Amino acid sequence: MAEFNYDNAIALSEGKVFVTIDGKNIPLLETKEASAELEFEIEELFALGKRMSGNKITGAKGSGKMTLLYVSSMWNEIAIKYIRTGKLPRMTMTAVTDDANSELGKQVVTITGFKPKKIVPFSMKADKGVLENELDFVFDGIDMSETLTDIKR
């Protein structure tokens, strides 16, 4: 009987995030936390002779959030350029999960149609700590160019 190898659990901090803006690859070294999620849009259905409703997936939408150490004006520049010109650059985001202590390899997920939903132009507080930028985003496409090797079962 196979046993679970705890070393194959992926450590949360073993990853990197890159954003590609108009073809330029930019590593987001200041990323503290990043996550994306797909939410299926489900239509509730009813039919004669059935006492329970059914469900059909009719679409999906993507959203996410990131917490970044505030060390760059890049997001402010993108927002201000959009406000002044109405132009938002083409952006994708790639997340690489790669824990060298795991035998499962790495996973590379790229989201396309990346658009910031909320940007924090500035933040201050009369307290100890460092500046952070909470960045909410949406996306309209997803691909996975590398997948983790499945665990032995």
Order of alpha helices (4+ residues) and beta strands (2+ residues): beta-beta-beta-beta-alpha-beta-beta-beta-beta-beta
